[in-house]
Amino acid sequence: MLPALSLGTFIRAVNDTERTRFEVLNGLKTIRSNFHHNKIYPDLSTLVELFEGLQSITQSADNLRAKAHRSVKEVNLEERKVIYDETPISDTDFEQIRDLILWALPLIQDAIEEGKTMFEFVDENLALEVVGILPSYLEEGYIFVPDNATSLLHVLKYEISIFTGANEKYRSLKTSVVKTLRQSPIVKPIQSMKLDLVREFPELPNPATYSFETDLEFPFQETILPVAKRRLLRHLFS
């Protein structure tokens, strides 16, 4: 991810607003190029976080002023405090930052919409099926996800984790690779591969197991896997 597309760059833009505009345009151009090459993540999630952060700042002038005139001087680990250098910011500089954010927001939103359109396309072309009988315990299990671009089938273990944000709890799905198989006409049926997993990892005698299928040959790490993970989360908690 390019440094131009970070919250800090907008806040420090008083040093050279025109240069920052160029960096933002260049950063969005790179992200759109990734989208055109069917690579959705991590760019889409980064853009959404940036957009929400910039919106929050424009809705709170005091927040913008506070962030804009403070820089970290040192971190006191014993007292767990961050010590800042305070540098006054003029009204002119303040307005420059605000104008830059207001200029950038619609450009970022357009890029987000492009990424979301791609996400929805992949999601619609990704079929999810339950393998065997589902247990009552669904917080961990296995998923089979194809990588058609390299003719591989990835077997991954998943685990659900819950973390608490400012106002609510969030769920995330972590995955780790168990094995990677070469796709071929004589590959074992998914049900047989599930039985193999049970024999190899008896700590889950009847694991929740899901299989994804798609005809898309999109990049695995940047697109297929992250979309599959979000799809499974929706399925588990719908």
VOTI-953250 format. One line per field, with one value per residue: residue number from 1; chain; x, y, z of N, C-alpha, C in turn. Coordinates in Angstrom, 2 decimals. Layout:
# residues N
num c(NUM:...)
cadena c(A:...)
npx c(X:...)
npy c(Y:...)
npz c(Z:...)
capx c(X:...)
capy c(Y:...)
capz c(Z:...)
cpx c(X:...)
cpy c(Y:...)
cpz c(Z:...)
***
This chain:
# residues 238
num c(1:2:3:4:5:6:7:8:9:10:11:12:13:14:15:16:17:18:19:20:21:22:23:24:25:26:27:28:29:30:31:32:33:34:35:36:37:38:39:40:41:42:43:44:45:46:47:48:49:50:51:52:53:54:55:56:57:58:59:60:61:62:63:64:65:66:67:68:69:70:71:72:73:74:75:76:77:78:79:80:81:82:83:84:85:86:87:88:89:90:91:92:93:94:95:96:97:98:99:100:101:102:103:104:105:106:107:108:109:110:111:112:113:114:115:116:117:118:119:120:121:122:123:124:125:126:127:128:129:130:131:132:133:134:135:136:137:138:139:140:141:142:143:144:145:146:147:148:149:150:151:152:153:154:155:156:157:158:159:160:161:162:163:164:165:166:167:168:169:170:171:172:173:174:175:176:177:178:179:180:181:182:183:184:185:186:187:188:189:190:191:192:193:194:195:196:197:198:199:200:201:202:203:204:205:206:207:208:209:210:211:212:213:214:215:216:217:218:219:220:221:222:223:224:225:226:227:228:229:230:231:232:233:234:235:236:237:238)
cadena c(A:A:A:A:A:A:A:A:A:A:A:A:A:A:A:A:A:A:A:A:A:A:A:A:A:A:A:A:A:A:A:A:A:A:A:A:A:A:A:A:A:A:A:A:A:A:A:A:A:A:A:A:A:A:A:A:A:A:A:A:A:A:A:A:A:A:A:A:A:A:A:A:A:A:A:A:A:A:A:A:A:A:A:A:A:A:A:A:A:A:A:A:A:A:A:A:A:A:A:A:A:A:A:A:A:A:A:A:A:A:A:A:A:A:A:A:A:A:A:A:A:A:A:A:A:A:A:A:A:A:A:A:A:A:A:A:A:A:A:A:A:A:A:A:A:A:A:A:A:A:A:A:A:A:A:A:A:A:A:A:A:A:A:A:A:A:A:A:A:A:A:A:A:A:A:A:A:A:A:A:A:A:A:A:A:A:A:A:A:A:A:A:A:A:A:A:A:A:A:A:A:A:A:A:A:A:A:A:A:A:A:A:A:A:A:A:A:A:A:A:A:A:A:A:A:A:A:A:A:A:A:A:A:A:A:A:A:A)
npx c(0.85:0.59:2.30:1.02:-1.67:-2.65:-3.84:-2.16:-0.67:-2.45:-2.90:-0.39:-0.22:0.06:2.61:3.12:0.76:0.05:1.80:0.89:-1.66:-0.93:0.30:-1.86:-3.53:-1.83:-1.57:-4.23:-4.45:-2.69:-4.01:-6.40:-5.34:-4.55:-7.09:-8.05:-6.50:-7.68:-7.17:-8.17:-7.79:-5.12:-6.20:-8.91:-10.05:-8.30:-8.81:-11.48:-11.22:-9.61:-11.31:-13.42:-12.02:-11.17:-13.64:-14.57:-12.78:-13.34:-15.81:-15.33:-13.91:-12.26:-10.97:-9.42:-7.72:-6.34:-4.98:-3.45:-1.54:0.15:2.95:4.65:6.92:8.30:8.02:6.90:7.49:7.30:5.33:3.43:2.74:2.30:4.32:4.05:5.21:4.24:2.94:1.85:-0.92:-1.86:-4.85:-5.07:-3.51:-4.99:-7.41:-6.44:-5.82:-8.36:-9.71:-8.26:-8.93:-11.71:-11.63:-10.45:-12.16:-14.50:-13.08:-11.81:-14.06:-15.18:-13.24:-13.56:-16.16:-15.69:-14.02:-15.82:-17.72:-16.25:-15.78:-18.40:-18.93:-17.08:-17.96:-20.53:-19.85:-18.79:-19.29:-20.60:-20.47:-21.61:-19.71:-20.37:-21.80:-22.78:-21.36:-22.40:-20.59:-19.09:-17.03:-14.48:-12.84:-12.59:-11.78:-12.08:-10.52:-10.34:-7.60:-7.65:-6.03:-3.51:-3.98:-4.41:-5.57:-6.44:-6.29:-7.51:-7.37:-9.79:-10.49:-12.66:-12.50:-13.15:-13.19:-13.17:-14.32:-14.53:-17.26:-18.60:-18.67:-16.52:-16.18:-13.75:-12.13:-9.68:-7.21:-5.22:-2.85:-3.33:-2.75:-1.73:-3.01:-2.57:-4.71:-6.59:-8.06:-8.34:-8.44:-9.21:-12.62:-14.24:-15.49:-14.09:-11.60:-12.14:-12.51:-9.92:-8.69:-9.83:-8.68:-6.00:-5.99:-7.19:-8.19:-10.34:-12.99:-15.36:-15.26:-16.45:-16.89:-16.27:-16.71:-15.51:-16.36:-15.49:-15.33:-13.63:-10.44:-8.89:-6.45:-5.27:-4.47:-4.99:-7.64:-9.51:-9.28:-9.66:-12.28:-13.69:-13.37:-14.84:-17.31:-17.81:-17.91:-20.26:-22.07:-21.87:-22.86:-25.29)
npy c(-1.20:2.18:4.89:7.35:6.94:7.04:7.88:9.59:10.91:12.73:14.40:15.51:17.09:19.83:20.58:20.30:20.62:20.29:18.32:16.24:15.84:14.84:12.44:11.09:10.74:9.16:6.95:5.97:5.35:3.20:1.34:1.00:-0.19:-2.61:-3.65:-3.94:-6.01:-8.02:-8.16:-7.80:-7.47:-6.40:-3.90:-2.96:-3.16:-1.46:1.00:1.42:1.71:4.00:5.87:5.99:6.96:9.50:10.73:10.82:12.63:15.03:15.53:16.42:19.12:19.87:17.50:17.16:19.41:18.75:16.37:17.33:19.10:17.69:15.66:12.59:12.48:10.86:7.55:6.50:3.67:2.59:4.12:3.85:5.85:8.19:10.71:13.92:16.29:19.61:21.61:24.61:25.12:26.98:28.81:28.90:26.72:24.72:24.84:24.13:21.43:20.41:21.04:19.44:16.88:16.87:17.06:14.63:12.60:11.88:10.75:8.58:7.18:6.47:4.64:2.70:1.79:0.59:-1.52:-2.90:-3.72:-5.60:-7.41:-8.33:-9.61:-11.75:-13.03:-13.85:-15.79:-17.85:-20.82:-22.32:-25.21:-27.60:-30.16:-33.42:-34.29:-31.68:-30.67:-29.57:-27.79:-25.13:-23.36:-23.91:-25.63:-27.08:-25.89:-26.21:-24.75:-23.73:-22.97:-21.94:-20.66:-21.69:-24.34:-25.70:-27.11:-25.89:-26.90:-25.81:-25.01:-23.49:-20.93:-19.29:-16.10:-13.69:-10.27:-7.22:-4.03:-0.42:0.03:-2.33:-5.93:-7.83:-10.25:-12.46:-14.47:-16.78:-18.44:-21.32:-23.08:-26.45:-28.46:-28.62:-29.49:-30.93:-30.18:-32.52:-34.81:-37.21:-36.71:-37.20:-37.57:-34.87:-35.63:-37.97:-36.86:-35.36:-37.39:-38.33:-36.17:-36.34:-38.69:-37.93:-35.76:-36.27:-34.77:-33.28:-34.92:-34.93:-32.71:-29.42:-28.86:-27.33:-26.71:-24.89:-23.85:-22.71:-21.21:-19.24:-17.81:-16.21:-14.29:-16.04:-15.41:-12.65:-12.36:-14.71:-16.30:-14.31:-13.42:-15.81:-16.36:-14.27:-14.90:-17.37:-16.55:-14.99:-17.02:-18.66:-17.05:-16.14)
npz c(0.00:-0.83:0.78:0.41:0.63:3.34:6.60:8.02:6.07:4.91:7.09:7.44:5.27:5.08:4.57:1.85:-0.19:-2.89:-3.76:-2.20:-3.30:-5.80:-4.98:-3.87:-6.12:-7.66:-6.01:-5.98:-8.66:-8.85:-7.21:-8.62:-10.87:-9.77:-9.17:-11.78:-12.54:-11.27:-8.53:-5.37:-2.58:-0.31:-0.81:-1.02:1.60:2.93:1.69:2.48:5.27:5.31:4.09:5.96:8.15:7.25:6.81:9.44:10.54:9.14:10.16:12.64:13.66:15.78:16.33:14.03:14.23:16.56:15.84:13.76:14.74:16.36:16.99:17.47:20.10:21.98:23.44:26.51:28.03:30.59:31.93:30.09:28.22:25.55:24.40:23.11:20.65:20.49:17.99:16.84:14.60:11.80:10.86:8.11:7.22:8.42:6.99:4.49:4.83:5.38:2.99:1.23:2.12:1.62:-1.13:-1.78:-0.84:-2.56:-4.71:-3.53:-2.73:-5.21:-6.09:-4.12:-4.72:-7.16:-6.36:-4.69:-6.54:-7.97:-5.89:-5.36:-7.78:-7.74:-5.43:-6.21:-8.01:-6.60:-5.23:-2.31:-0.35:2.03:3.51:4.13:7.36:9.46:12.55:15.89:16.83:15.42:15.39:14.58:11.90:8.63:5.33:1.83:-0.81:-4.12:-6.33:-9.23:-11.04:-10.75:-10.77:-8.32:-5.20:-2.18:1.14:4.09:7.55:9.58:12.01:14.23:15.59:18.14:18.70:20.57:19.73:19.80:20.34:19.85:19.28:17.17:14.58:13.30:10.82:10.91:9.01:8.28:6.36:5.67:3.82:0.38:-2.70:-5.95:-8.55:-10.42:-12.82:-11.47:-8.80:-5.33:-4.11:-2.32:0.08:0.77:1.22:3.46:5.36:5.43:6.70:9.22:10.15:10.17:11.91:14.71:16.81:16.04:15.66:14.15:12.09:11.23:7.87:4.78:1.30:-1.45:-4.73:-7.97:-11.23:-11.81:-12.56:-10.85:-8.91:-6.06:-3.28:-3.14:-3.86:-4.29:-1.87:0.31:-0.31:-0.12:2.62:3.81:2.80:4.05:6.74:6.68:6.11:8.38:10.42:9.61)
capx c(0.00:1.42:2.19:0.13:-3.03:-2.73:-4.42:-1.10:-0.23:-3.39:-2.70:0.87:-0.24:0.34:3.97:3.10:-0.57:0.02:2.50:0.00:-2.69:-0.32:0.51:-3.17:-3.95:-0.95:-1.94:-5.51:-4.18:-2.09:-5.06:-7.31:-4.63:-4.68:-8.46:-8.17:-5.81:-8.48:-6.62:-9.06:-7.26:-5.75:-6.51:-10.30:-10.26:-7.52:-9.55:-12.67:-10.75:-9.16:-12.49:-14.13:-11.19:-11.22:-14.98:-14.64:-12.01:-14.05:-16.98:-14.88:-12.82:-11.33:-10.18:-8.44:-6.71:-5.52:-4.09:-2.59:-0.42:0.88:3.81:5.17:8.28:8.84:7.06:7.31:6.96:6.99:4.06:2.53:2.28:2.90:4.65:3.96:5.65:3.10:3.28:0.61:-1.30:-2.60:-6.17:-4.87:-3.08:-6.13:-8.35:-5.81:-6.00:-9.78:-10.03:-7.64:-9.74:-12.98:-11.32:-10.07:-13.22:-15.24:-12.18:-11.64:-15.35:-15.30:-12.38:-14.20:-17.29:-15.12:-13.59:-17.01:-18.33:-15.45:-16.03:-19.72:-18.83:-16.41:-18.84:-21.62:-19.30:-18.12:-20.31:-20.22:-21.21:-21.25:-19.17:-20.78:-22.73:-22.23:-21.49:-22.94:-19.46:-18.71:-16.02:-13.29:-13.07:-11.76:-12.36:-11.38:-10.64:-9.54:-6.80:-7.68:-4.94:-2.33:-4.48:-4.18:-6.67:-5.89:-7.04:-7.15:-8.11:-10.27:-10.88:-13.37:-12.07:-14.00:-12.49:-14.07:-13.93:-14.94:-18.66:-19.22:-17.79:-16.29:-15.75:-12.81:-11.87:-8.27:-6.98:-3.85:-2.81:-3.09:-2.05:-2.07:-3.08:-2.63:-6.00:-6.49:-9.32:-8.41:-8.34:-10.21:-13.81:-14.08:-15.90:-12.97:-10.52:-12.54:-12.21:-8.46:-8.37:-10.24:-7.67:-4.74:-6.15:-8.31:-8.73:-11.65:-13.52:-16.35:-15.05:-17.24:-16.08:-16.95:-16.00:-15.82:-16.14:-15.59:-14.67:-12.75:-8.99:-8.39:-5.39:-5.79:-4.26:-5.54:-9.05:-10.34:-9.29:-10.34:-13.72:-14.21:-13.42:-15.97:-18.51:-18.01:-18.36:-21.68:-22.83:-21.87:-23.58:-26.53)
capy c(0.00:3.38:5.79:8.47:6.61:6.79:9.02:10.50:11.74:13.85:15.30:16.21:17.69:21.28:20.81:20.39:20.13:19.85:17.03:15.23:15.55:13.96:11.13:10.44:10.31:8.07:5.79:5.44:4.76:1.88:0.46:0.65:-1.14:-3.91:-4.11:-4.37:-7.31:-8.93:-8.23:-6.96:-7.19:-5.67:-2.51:-2.57:-2.93:-0.28:2.17:1.60:2.24:5.36:6.70:6.19:7.81:10.88:11.23:11.12:13.85:16.19:15.77:16.93:20.08:19.81:16.29:17.45:20.33:18.03:15.45:18.02:19.84:16.86:14.60:11.78:12.80:9.63:6.67:6.09:2.32:2.33:4.75:3.58:7.14:8.75:12.12:14.60:17.66:20.43:22.64:25.28:25.08:28.19:28.59:28.65:25.32:23.88:24.82:23.37:20.00:20.10:21.08:18.27:15.70:16.95:16.77:13.22:11.67:11.28:9.93:7.32:6.47:5.87:3.46:1.70:1.21:-0.31:-2.71:-3.62:-4.38:-6.80:-8.34:-8.94:-10.52:-12.96:-13.67:-14.50:-16.90:-18.72:-21.68:-22.88:-26.42:-28.31:-31.49:-34.35:-33.84:-30.60:-30.81:-28.38:-26.89:-24.59:-22.30:-24.29:-26.73:-27.07:-25.42:-26.54:-23.58:-23.96:-21.91:-22.38:-20.03:-22.56:-25.73:-26.24:-27.12:-25.62:-27.37:-24.90:-25.05:-22.15:-20.70:-18.04:-15.34:-12.53:-9.20:-6.12:-2.70:0.67:-0.05:-3.61:-7.07:-8.17:-11.62:-12.63:-15.87:-17.02:-19.70:-21.82:-24.11:-27.82:-29.09:-28.12:-30.62:-30.64:-30.54:-33.44:-35.55:-38.37:-36.29:-37.83:-36.78:-34.04:-36.40:-38.85:-36.03:-35.01:-38.56:-38.34:-35.15:-36.87:-39.67:-37.23:-34.82:-36.82:-33.83:-32.89:-36.19:-34.62:-31.26:-28.66:-28.82:-26.64:-26.74:-23.83:-24.14:-21.56:-21.32:-18.08:-18.02:-14.98:-14.51:-16.73:-14.68:-11.29:-12.32:-15.89:-16.65:-13.35:-13.41:-17.06:-16.23:-13.41:-15.66:-18.36:-15.83:-14.65:-18.26:-19.17:-16.19:-15.64)
capz c(0.00:-0.94:1.92:0.11:1.02:4.77:7.30:8.41:4.94:4.79:8.21:7.24:3.93:5.11:4.08:0.39:-0.56:-4.29:-3.84:-1.62:-4.31:-6.80:-4.37:-3.73:-7.46:-8.08:-5.20:-6.47:-9.97:-8.58:-6.67:-9.72:-11.71:-9.10:-9.39:-13.18:-12.63:-10.43:-7.18:-4.57:-1.23:0.80:-1.19:-0.76:3.03:3.30:1.22:3.31:6.55:5.08:3.82:7.23:9.00:6.74:7.10:10.87:10.80:8.62:11.00:13.92:13.42:16.91:16.16:12.99:14.77:17.54:15.14:12.81:15.33:17.30:16.47:18.57:20.52:22.54:24.08:27.84:28.18:32.00:32.25:28.98:27.72:24.35:24.61:21.82:20.40:20.10:17.02:16.47:13.19:11.46:10.26:6.67:7.10:8.80:5.87:3.41:5.11:5.23:1.56:0.61:2.46:0.89:-2.54:-1.95:-0.44:-3.67:-5.51:-2.79:-2.78:-6.54:-6.12:-3.27:-5.45:-8.17:-5.65:-4.23:-7.70:-8.21:-4.79:-5.57:-8.91:-7.28:-4.46:-6.94:-8.76:-5.65:-4.62:-1.01:-0.02:3.26:3.24:5.18:8.40:10.28:14.01:16.55:17.04:14.11:15.55:13.83:10.98:7.43:4.08:0.59:-1.68:-5.33:-6.97:-10.63:-11.80:-10.66:-10.74:-6.98:-4.25:-0.85:2.30:5.17:8.81:9.95:13.40:14.44:16.77:18.44:19.40:20.93:19.30:20.69:20.73:19.55:19.07:15.78:14.33:12.20:10.49:10.64:8.31:8.15:5.33:6.11:2.70:-0.95:-3.62:-7.37:-9.14:-11.55:-13.00:-10.60:-7.41:-4.48:-3.77:-1.13:1.25:1.13:1.78:4.83:6.19:5.61:7.70:10.53:10.55:10.44:13.03:15.47:17.81:15.52:15.13:13.11:11.89:10.26:6.65:3.69:0.03:-2.39:-6.14:-8.86:-12.53:-11.96:-12.45:-10.27:-7.92:-4.87:-2.04:-3.17:-4.23:-4.03:-0.46:1.19:-0.57:0.44:4.07:4.15:2.47:5.09:7.93:6.50:6.18:9.75:11.34:9.02)
cpx c(0.88:1.22:1.23:-1.28:-3.08:-3.27:-3.35:-0.65:-1.15:-3.16:-1.41:0.91:0.05:1.73:4.00:1.79:-0.60:0.71:1.61:-1.11:-2.15:-0.14:-0.80:-3.64:-3.13:-1.28:-3.23:-5.34:-3.60:-3.14:-6.02:-6.65:-4.69:-6.08:-8.63:-7.44:-6.43:-7.89:-7.38:-8.44:-5.73:-6.26:-7.93:-10.52:-9.48:-8.23:-10.77:-12.28:-10.31:-10.33:-13.23:-13.35:-11.23:-12.58:-15.10:-13.91:-12.76:-15.29:-16.61:-13.67:-11.80:-10.42:-9.09:-7.34:-5.77:-4.52:-3.05:-1.40:0.35:1.74:4.43:6.63:8.97:7.72:7.64:6.68:6.56:5.62:3.01:1.89:3.00:3.11:4.76:4.73:4.44:3.56:1.99:0.36:-2.16:-3.95:-6.04:-4.47:-4.23:-7.11:-7.76:-6.01:-7.45:-10.17:-9.46:-8.47:-11.05:-12.78:-11.10:-11.23:-14.00:-14.37:-11.98:-12.92:-15.55:-14.46:-12.97:-15.34:-16.80:-14.67:-14.76:-17.69:-17.59:-15.70:-17.35:-19.69:-18.19:-17.31:-19.98:-21.14:-18.51:-19.20:-19.77:-21.10:-20.69:-20.78:-19.56:-21.76:-22.07:-22.40:-22.13:-21.85:-18.92:-17.57:-14.69:-13.60:-12.15:-12.53:-11.45:-11.62:-9.76:-8.76:-6.66:-6.54:-3.69:-2.70:-4.18:-5.48:-6.06:-6.85:-6.58:-7.98:-8.55:-10.61:-11.56:-12.82:-12.95:-13.17:-13.44:-13.49:-14.43:-16.35:-19.30:-18.17:-17.69:-15.83:-14.75:-12.56:-10.41:-8.12:-5.50:-3.87:-2.49:-2.30:-2.52:-1.95:-3.13:-3.98:-5.77:-7.80:-9.46:-8.28:-9.48:-11.45:-13.59:-14.44:-14.78:-11.82:-10.86:-12.22:-10.70:-8.04:-8.71:-9.20:-6.35:-4.82:-7.36:-8.87:-10.06:-12.28:-14.60:-16.29:-16.07:-16.37:-16.89:-16.06:-16.47:-15.53:-16.32:-14.90:-13.67:-11.30:-8.33:-7.28:-5.95:-5.69:-4.96:-7.06:-9.85:-10.42:-9.99:-11.84:-14.36:-14.34:-14.60:-17.30:-18.83:-18.49:-19.84:-22.54:-22.96:-22.75:-24.82:-27.73)
cpy c(1.24:4.28:6.93:8.20:6.13:8.06:10.05:11.42:12.93:14.87:16.11:17.00:19.18:21.57:20.99:19.79:19.59:18.51:15.92:14.86:14.59:12.55:10.37:9.92:9.12:6.79:5.16:4.80:3.35:0.89:0.05:-0.33:-2.54:-4.49:-4.64:-5.69:-8.32:-9.16:-7.25:-6.54:-7.18:-4.27:-2.10:-2.28:-1.70:1.00:2.46:2.21:3.69:6.30:7.01:7.10:9.26:11.51:11.65:12.42:15.09:16.52:16.32:17.83:20.03:18.60:16.52:18.36:19.60:17.11:16.21:18.71:19.03:15.83:13.86:12.14:11.57:8.82:6.22:4.74:2.02:2.90:4.53:4.87:7.51:10.24:12.80:15.91:18.45:21.54:23.32:25.18:26.30:27.84:28.29:27.20:24.37:23.75:24.06:21.87:19.60:20.06:19.87:17.02:15.71:16.68:15.28:12.26:11.08:10.41:8.56:6.50:5.79:4.59:2.34:1.02:0.25:-1.62:-3.55:-4.35:-5.66:-7.85:-9.07:-9.93:-11.85:-13.74:-14.44:-15.74:-17.87:-19.52:-22.30:-24.09:-27.01:-29.71:-32.41:-33.74:-32.77:-30.90:-29.56:-27.34:-26.43:-23.58:-22.65:-25.50:-26.58:-26.49:-25.86:-25.38:-23.77:-22.72:-22.32:-21.81:-20.89:-24.04:-26.41:-26.22:-26.97:-26.14:-26.54:-25.19:-23.63:-22.12:-19.34:-17.37:-14.11:-11.51:-8.02:-4.80:-1.66:0.46:-1.41:-4.69:-7.38:-9.63:-11.63:-14.12:-16.02:-18.37:-20.05:-22.99:-25.46:-28.58:-28.46:-29.28:-30.14:-31.09:-31.45:-34.19:-36.73:-38.00:-36.93:-36.96:-36.03:-34.82:-37.34:-38.06:-35.57:-36.17:-38.69:-37.34:-35.64:-37.86:-38.97:-36.36:-35.25:-35.90:-33.23:-34.12:-36.01:-33.13:-30.65:-28.47:-28.24:-26.68:-25.60:-24.30:-22.87:-21.88:-20.19:-18.47:-16.75:-15.29:-15.05:-15.86:-13.34:-11.26:-13.54:-16.21:-15.61:-13.27:-14.67:-16.95:-15.36:-14.11:-16.69:-17.70:-15.48:-15.90:-18.75:-18.35:-15.56:-16.17)
cpz c(0.00:0.27:1.67:0.58:2.46:5.42:7.63:7.29:4.75:5.89:8.04:5.93:3.92:4.55:2.57:-0.12:-1.97:-4.46:-3.28:-2.59:-5.36:-6.24:-4.22:-5.08:-7.93:-7.30:-5.66:-7.84:-9.80:-8.10:-7.78:-10.68:-11.10:-9.29:-10.81:-13.43:-11.66:-9.05:-6.29:-3.24:-1.24:0.45:-0.81:0.72:3.50:2.88:2.09:4.66:6.41:4.89:5.12:8.16:8.56:6.98:8.56:11.20:10.31:9.45:12.36:13.72:14.55:16.80:15.13:13.51:15.73:16.85:14.33:13.47:16.36:16.55:17.65:18.84:21.09:23.16:25.41:28.14:29.63:32.37:31.17:28.46:26.43:24.58:23.26:21.83:19.93:19.15:16.58:14.96:12.89:10.86:8.78:6.43:7.40:7.64:4.68:3.59:4.89:3.77:0.84:0.88:1.68:-0.60:-2.75:-1.71:-1.63:-4.57:-4.85:-2.85:-4.13:-6.64:-5.27:-4.01:-6.52:-7.52:-5.17:-5.37:-8.04:-7.14:-5.01:-6.73:-8.49:-6.34:-5.15:-7.70:-7.89:-4.93:-3.34:-0.71:1.29:2.88:4.40:6.14:9.25:11.76:14.59:16.76:15.70:14.18:14.89:12.97:9.78:6.24:2.93:-0.37:-2.91:-5.75:-8.43:-11.46:-11.80:-10.56:-9.41:-6.17:-2.86:0.22:3.48:6.42:9.14:11.44:13.48:15.69:16.91:19.18:19.57:20.45:20.28:21.21:20.51:19.35:17.58:15.68:13.18:12.01:10.11:9.95:8.31:7.17:5.96:5.05:1.40:-1.94:-5.06:-7.91:-10.34:-11.67:-12.03:-9.13:-6.61:-4.33:-2.46:0.14:1.71:1.74:3.19:5.77:6.43:6.69:9.10:11.04:10.91:11.68:13.87:16.53:17.35:14.87:14.07:12.82:10.93:9.02:5.51:2.44:-0.85:-3.81:-6.96:-10.18:-12.74:-11.79:-11.93:-9.25:-6.60:-3.61:-2.01:-3.39:-3.78:-2.54:0.42:0.95:0.01:1.96:4.51:3.86:3.56:6.39:7.83:6.67:7.64:10.67:10.73:9.78)
***
